[in-house]
Amino acid sequence: MLSILVPVYAYDVTALVQHLHHACTHADITFEIRIADDASKDPSLQHRNSQLQNLSHTTYTQRPQNVGNRLNRQSLAQEAQYDWLLFLDADTLPVSENFIELYVAEIRSNESDAICGGIAYKPSTDAATQNLRHLYGSRQESLTNAANTDVGEWKGSNFLIRKSVFQQIQTLQLPSIYGYVDVTYGITLKKNGFKTKFINNPVYHLGLESSKRFLEKTDLAMQNALFLYNNLPESRQYIKILKWFHATRPVIISQIFVTSFQLTSSLLKRNLLSNKPNIFLFQFYKLGKLHQLHNKQ
């Protein structure tokens, strides 16, 4: 019935896998859990994760070299035994005790090709360094926001998909490894006519980076956003920042954004790296970065 696939790099997945194994056993379903370590460098961490293969129906693979999350997922899918694949990021943990049962109900209904369960955030434990990532995730990514129920908000950290569908989907190769990779997947699913669905079955996103690292990754993400704008026209319909970018494309307005961004970028960063970041200013930062990148092309 169900293959649970967990690509991992430098993260302890013991709590996640034990939770999933218990839930699947309790649900009395046919299942397997496959863990694939993408050439992590910490031997003690590798050892802890490898011990999980002592659980029934659980396998652990150590990749000989780092191939990246995308290729690691593809390899896991090829190795999977069953017709339905549940992908979970290593730094997640199901919110509900009925997490597996809710997905099993979707499988048995046979109504959808891919189902996204969404993500949630626990209260931040380190406000001084993680505030921006936690605040943005809580307000913009959580499924408690009713707007986050279309493919423009697809989350690859927690989704169920038919194996036959996963093997058919070919997405654009983005210039950066970070940003809009999952959204591109969701848009491609819909573009190819597959039935997608969002359900309220989230996992906690646990491995939050510092505000500084999140802002650095945002700069990389804007490279992908501009690439999608130019190469996947459908993205303009689903990605909010690209809707705003398209609306501000006229030359005079664009130049105003670039000039304003250049004059205020240091002040914007100071706010976004503080203990009280402003989400509106973060959106302005992203939009200014997009216009700056576009003008450089």
C-alpha positions in Angstrom: 0.0 0.0 0.0 2.3 2.8 1.3 6.0 3.5 0.9 7.2 6.3 3.3 10.3 8.0 1.9 12.6 10.1 4.0 15.6 11.7 2.3 18.1 12.9 5.0 21.2 14.9 5.2 22.9 15.7 8.5 19.8 15.3 10.6 18.7 12.8 13.3 15.4 11.2 12.0 15.0 8.8 15.0 11.9 10.5 16.5 10.3 10.9 13.0 10.8 7.3 11.9 9.8 5.8 15.3 6.6 7.8 15.2 5.8 6.7 11.7 6.6 3.1 12.4 4.3 3.0 15.4 1.5 4.8 13.5 1.7 2.4 10.5 1.8 -0.6 12.8 -1.2 0.7 14.8 -3.1 1.3 11.5 -2.5 -2.3 10.5 -1.5 -1.4 6.9 1.0 -2.8 4.4 3.9 -0.3 4.5 7.6 0.3 4.3 9.8 3.1 5.5 12.9 4.0 3.4 15.6 6.3 4.7 18.3 7.5 2.4 21.3 9.5 3.8 22.7 11.8 1.2 26.4 11.3 2.2 26.2 13.0 5.5 29.7 13.7 7.0 28.9 12.9 10.7 29.6 9.2 11.4 27.8 9.3 14.8 24.7 10.7 13.1 24.9 8.1 10.4 25.2 5.4 13.0 22.1 6.6 14.9 20.0 6.8 11.8 21.3 3.4 10.5 20.0 1.7 13.7 16.5 2.5 12.5 16.7 -0.4 10.0 16.3 -2.7 13.0 12.7 -1.7 12.9 10.5 -4.0 10.8 9.7 -2.9 7.3 12.4 -0.3 7.5 15.5 0.1 5.3 18.4 2.5 5.6 20.7 3.4 2.6 23.9 5.4 2.7 24.5 7.2 -0.6 28.2 7.1 -1.6 28.2 10.7 -2.7 26.0 13.7 -2.2 23.4 14.0 -5.0 21.0 16.6 -3.6 17.5 16.3 -2.3 15.9 16.1 -5.7 17.9 13.1 -7.0 17.7 11.4 -3.6 13.9 11.6 -3.7 13.9 10.1 -7.2 16.1 7.2 -6.2 13.9 6.5 -3.2 10.9 6.5 -5.5 12.5 4.0 -7.8 13.4 1.7 -4.9 9.9 1.9 -3.3 7.8 -1.3 -3.4 4.3 0.2 -3.2 1.9 2.2 -5.4 1.7 5.2 -3.1 4.6 7.3 -1.9 4.6 9.5 1.2 7.5 12.0 1.1 8.6 13.6 4.4 11.5 15.9 5.0 13.9 14.8 7.7 13.3 17.8 9.9 9.6 17.2 10.4 7.3 15.5 12.8 3.5 14.8 12.4 1.2 17.0 14.4 -1.7 14.6 14.6 -1.8 11.1 16.1 -4.0 10.3 13.2 -1.5 11.4 10.6 -1.2 8.1 8.8 -4.9 7.3 9.1 -5.8 10.5 7.3 -3.5 9.7 4.4 -4.7 6.1 4.3 -8.3 7.5 4.0 -7.2 9.5 0.9 -5.6 6.5 -0.7 -8.8 4.4 -0.2 -11.0 7.2 -1.5 -8.9 7.0 -4.8 -10.0 10.5 -5.7 -6.7 12.3 -6.0 -3.3 11.8 -7.6 -1.3 13.9 -5.1 -2.2 15.2 -1.7 -0.3 17.9 0.3 -0.8 17.8 4.1 0.9 21.1 4.8 3.3 22.3 7.6 3.0 23.9 11.0 5.3 25.6 13.4 5.8 25.2 17.1 6.5 28.3 19.2 10.0 29.5 18.6 12.6 28.4 21.1 15.3 30.8 19.9 13.7 34.1 19.1 17.0 35.9 18.9 18.2 34.0 15.8 15.2 32.2 14.2 12.5 34.9 14.5 12.2 35.8 10.8 12.0 32.2 9.6 9.6 31.2 12.3 7.4 34.3 11.8 7.3 34.0 8.0 6.5 30.3 8.2 3.8 30.7 10.8 2.0 33.5 9.0 2.7 32.6 5.3 3.2 28.9 5.0 0.9 27.3 7.6 -2.3 25.7 6.3 -4.2 27.7 8.9 -4.0 30.4 6.3 -6.9 29.5 4.0 -5.1 31.0 1.0 -2.5 28.3 1.2 -4.6 25.7 -0.5 -3.5 25.8 -4.1 -0.5 24.5 -6.0 1.3 27.8 -5.5 1.8 26.8 -1.9 2.7 23.1 -2.5 5.0 21.8 0.2 7.4 19.0 -0.7 8.1 18.4 3.0 4.9 16.5 3.4 3.0 15.0 0.5 1.4 11.8 -0.8 1.5 10.8 -4.4 0.9 7.9 -6.7 4.2 6.3 -7.7 3.1 6.2 -11.3 2.4 10.0 -11.3 5.7 10.8 -9.5 7.6 8.9 -12.2 5.9 10.9 -15.0 6.5 14.4 -13.7 9.5 16.3 -15.1 10.0 19.8 -13.7 12.2 22.7 -14.9 15.8 22.6 -13.7 16.1 25.7 -11.6 19.3 27.7 -11.4 19.5 27.6 -7.6 19.0 24.6 -5.3 16.9 26.7 -2.9 13.5 28.3 -3.5 10.3 27.4 -5.3 11.4 23.9 -6.1 8.3 22.4 -4.4 6.0 25.1 -5.9 7.3 24.3 -9.3 6.4 20.6 -8.7 2.9 21.5 -7.7 2.3 23.8 -10.7 3.7 21.1 -13.0 1.2 18.5 -11.5 -1.7 20.8 -12.2 -0.4 21.8 -15.7 -0.3 18.1 -16.6 -3.9 17.5 -15.5 -3.3 15.5 -12.3 -5.7 15.9 -9.5 -4.2 17.6 -6.5 -5.6 18.2 -3.1 -4.7 19.9 0.2 -5.8 18.4 3.5 -5.3 19.6 7.0 -2.7 17.0 8.0 0.5 19.0 8.8 3.9 18.2 10.1 5.9 20.5 12.3 8.8 22.1 10.5 11.6 21.7 13.1 14.9 22.4 11.5 14.7 26.2 11.3 17.7 28.1 10.2 18.8 31.4 11.6 17.3 34.7 10.3 20.7 35.5 8.7 20.8 32.2 6.8 17.1 32.5 5.9 17.7 35.9 4.3 20.7 34.6 2.4 18.6 31.7 1.1 15.9 34.2 0.1 18.3 35.9 -2.2 18.9 32.6 -3.9 15.2 31.9 -4.1 14.6 35.2 -6.0 16.9 33.8 -8.7 14.6 30.9 -9.1 11.5 33.1 -8.9 12.8 35.2 -11.8 13.7 32.1 -13.8 10.1 30.8 -13.3 8.6 34.1 -14.3 10.6 33.9 -17.6 10.3 30.2 -18.3 7.0 28.9 -16.7 4.3 31.5 -17.4 1.8 29.6 -15.2 3.9 30.5 -12.2 2.7 34.1 -12.4 -0.8 32.9 -11.6 0.1 31.0 -8.5 3.1 32.6 -6.9 2.2 35.8 -5.0 5.6 37.6 -5.3 5.4 37.0 -9.1 1.9 38.5 -9.3 3.3 41.6 -7.6 6.4 41.7 -9.8 4.3 41.4 -12.9 2.1 44.3 -11.7 5.2 46.5 -11.1 7.0 45.6 -14.4 6.5 49.0 -16.1 9.9 50.6 -16.5 9.3 53.7 -14.4 7.7 51.7 -11.5 10.5 49.1 -11.7 13.2 51.7 -11.5 11.5 53.2 -8.5 11.6 49.8 -6.8 15.3 49.3 -7.7 16.3 52.8 -6.4 14.3 52.4 -3.2 15.8 49.0 -2.6 19.3 50.2 -3.1 18.8 53.1 -0.7 17.0 51.1 2.0 18.5 47.5 1.8 20.7 48.0 4.8 17.8 49.3 6.9 15.6 46.5 5.7 18.2 43.9 6.6 18.6 45.5 10.1 14.9 45.1 10.7 14.6 41.6 9.3 17.5 40.4 11.4 16.1 41.9 14.5 13.9 40.3 17.2 10.9 42.1 15.7 11.0 41.6 11.9 8.2 43.1 9.8 6.7 40.7 7.3 5.5 43.5 5.0 9.1 44.8 4.8 10.3 41.2 4.1 7.9 41.1 1.1 9.2 44.5 -0.1 12.7 43.1 0.3 11.9 40.2 -2.0 10.2 42.4 -4.5 13.1 44.8 -4.6 15.6 41.9 -5.0 13.5 40.6 -7.9 13.5 43.9 -9.7 17.3 44.3 -9.1 18.0 40.9 -10.6 15.7 41.6 -13.5 17.4 44.9 -14.3 20.8 43.2 -14.3 19.8 40.7 -16.9 
